[in-house]
Amino acid sequence: MDRTIDIHTHYVPYGWPDLTAEAGPEAPWLRIESESDAMIMMGSKEFRRIQADAWDAGTRLRDMDADGVHRQVVSPTPAFFTYGRDGAQAAKVARIFNDLALEITAPADGRLIPFCQVPLQDPDAACRELERSIANGHRGVEIGNHVGDQDLDSEGVVTFLQHCASLDVPVFVHPWDMASSPRLDRWMAQWLTAMPAETHLSILALILGGVFDRIDERLKICFAHGGGSFAFWLGRMENAWHGRNDVIGTSAFPPSHYLGRFYVDSVVFDDRALRLLVDTVGADRVMVGSDYPYPLGERPVGEVVRRSAFLDEDSRRLITYRNAERFLGLTDGGAPAAGR
């Protein structure tokens, strides 16, 4: 079997308890329409249609086998983060979904690797839920790229990231809650333009916010969707850091200095974009991701990496599984590394 590890997939449970008390009148719930078809609802509004591949381990494993994927990181769907409520309410929601995630991944004999969610708006509660989830079997954590107007360089988020570093827990950053406007509400423009921009802004926050200067280098953090637009605009950031240092000289070094501090996934869909990404961040910092099971994801998983004409075999192996093994703390045989 191919050793490919897909670092970026999502799950939705086949139903969950009423969350109105924790998440308010717009709380998510699942309108089940059949054994294999459902609609995610936000209060009375339809949010997204899903199928059994969102919750059924057998369906996922069949798709993985068809695509040559050995293991899959299974992360929350960001719509369920509940960052807009208070920490206690969000912690209850996180516990519910984290426990359901373990039920979804349990039948897969270790091929489905669960990542938890946490109430990121409350750093103490987030650290507690992280510890509980890791003790119960989660391997890492997915967080959103901001909490309200606070970006990843806010003190609370930095405290949480430092805790992740101290526990050797990998962090997957996924954009969410994009701005809405008449111009962005056409053509799925929120997903096509705002989502890449949100991820770019988050990497910028870690660099220009000085987070990488003061956080433990053990932090393993990965950004979804190829790091958004970061690779294309690194030169612009670099030029601004030197040309307008009076305004953005807030990091100890220029942006390019921090390229070895984070990972990105490979969901860029085009060989030319993948080449720019690899040339910018390095083959040792890119991991296969698919955004499975959602329709804007890549199928077959890792196809752009497999078919790429510019990658040599060593680089292809790094991207398809070796980098993910390091990120996840896995041994060559797929078991957790010593101490995990």
C-alpha positions, 0 to 999 in steps of 0.5 A, spaced: 500 500 500 502 507 498 504 510 504 501 517 503 499 520 509 493 525 508 494 531 513 488 535 511 481 532 512 474 533 516 469 529 519 462 531 521 458 526 526 452 523 524 448 527 529 449 530 536 446 533 542 442 539 542 447 545 542 442 551 543 444 552 550 451 552 548 451 555 541 445 559 541 439 559 536 444 559 530 447 552 533 449 547 528 445 541 528 444 535 522 438 534 518 438 527 517 435 525 510 437 518 509 443 513 512 448 516 507 445 523 506 444 529 511 444 537 511 448 541 516 444 546 519 445 553 522 439 554 526 434 554 520 439 555 515 442 550 510 449 550 511 452 544 507 450 537 504 454 532 506 454 524 505 456 518 509 464 519 507 463 525 513 462 520 518 463 513 516 470 510 517 468 504 512 466 509 507 473 513 508 477 507 508 474 505 501 476 512 498 483 512 501 484 505 498 482 507 491 486 513 492 492 510 495 492 513 502 495 509 507 493 514 513 488 520 514 488 526 519 481 527 521 480 534 523 473 538 525 469 542 521 471 549 522 463 551 522 463 547 529 468 551 533 464 556 537 469 561 538 463 566 538 461 564 545 464 564 552 469 559 554 465 554 558 460 554 552 465 552 547 468 547 551 462 543 552 461 543 544 469 541 544 468 535 548 462 533 545 465 533 538 472 531 540 469 524 543 464 523 537 471 524 533 474 518 537 468 514 535 468 515 528 476 514 527 476 508 532 474 502 527 479 504 522 485 500 526 489 506 526 489 509 519 484 515 521 488 520 526 483 524 530 485 532 531 481 535 536 478 542 537 479 547 543 475 553 546 481 557 543 477 564 546 479 561 553 486 559 553 486 556 560 480 552 558 483 550 551 489 547 554 485 543 559 481 540 553 487 539 549 490 535 555 484 531 556 483 530 548 490 527 547 490 523 553 483 520 550 487 518 543 487 525 539 494 526 536 493 533 534 489 539 534 486 544 529 484 551 530 481 557 526 486 562 524 483 567 528 478 569 534 474 575 533 479 580 531 484 577 535 489 573 530 494 568 532 499 573 535 494 575 541 497 573 547 492 568 549 493 564 542 500 564 543 500 561 550 496 556 547 501 554 542 506 554 547 503 549 551 502 545 544 509 546 543 511 543 550 507 537 549 509 536 542 502 536 539 502 538 532 497 544 530 493 544 524 491 552 522 484 552 518 481 559 515 474 560 517 469 565 518 471 569 512 468 576 511 462 577 507 460 582 503 456 583 496 462 582 492 464 576 496 457 572 496 458 571 489 461 565 485 463 562 492 468 568 492 469 567 500 472 560 498 476 562 492 479 569 495 478 570 502 480 563 504 487 564 501 487 571 504 486 569 511 491 564 511 496 568 508 494 573 514 495 568 519 502 566 517 504 574 517 501 574 524 506 569 526 512 573 523 510 580 524 507 579 530 513 576 533 511 569 535 516 565 532 521 570 535 519 568 542 515 561 541 519 554 542 522 552 536 519 545 537 512 548 535 509 544 529 504 548 526 501 547 519 497 551 515 491 549 510 491 550 503 498 551 501 499 557 506 494 561 502 497 566 498 503 566 502 508 563 497 506 568 491 507 574 496 513 573 500 517 577 496 512 583 497 513 582 504 520 582 504 520 588 500 516 591 505 520 589 511 526 592 508 523 598 505 518 600 510 521 597 516 519 603 520 512 600 520 513 593 519 519 592 522 516 588 528 520 581 527 527 580 529 528 578 522 525 579 515 520 574 513 524 569 509 528 568 515 522 564 518 521 559 512 523 553 516 518 554 522 512 552 519 509 547 514 503 547 509 499 542 505 499 541 498 492 543 496 493 548 490 491 543 485 496 545 479 503 543 478 505 550 477 503 553 484 506 546 487 512 548 484 512 555 487 510 553 494 516 547 494 521 553 491 519 557 497 518 553 503 522 547 501 520 540 500 521 538 507 515 543 509 510 541 504 505 535 506 499 532 502 492 534 504 486 533 500 480 537 504 476 530 503 470 529 503 468 536 501 467 538 494 473 543 493 478 538 495 483 534 491 481 527 488 484 523 487 488 525 493 495 527 492 494 527 484 498 533 483 504 531 487 504 524 484 504 527 477 508 533 478 514 533 473 519 537 477 519 533 483 525 528 484 523 522 488 526 524 494 522 530 494 516 526 492 517 521 498 518 527 503 511 530 501 507 524 501 509 521 507 515 523 510 514 530 513 507 528 515 511 522 519 515 527 522 509 532 524 505 527 527 511 524 531 510 517 527 515 512 526 516 508 520 511 503 521 506 508 523 506 507 530 507 513 535 514 515 536 517 514 543 514 518 548 508 519 545 
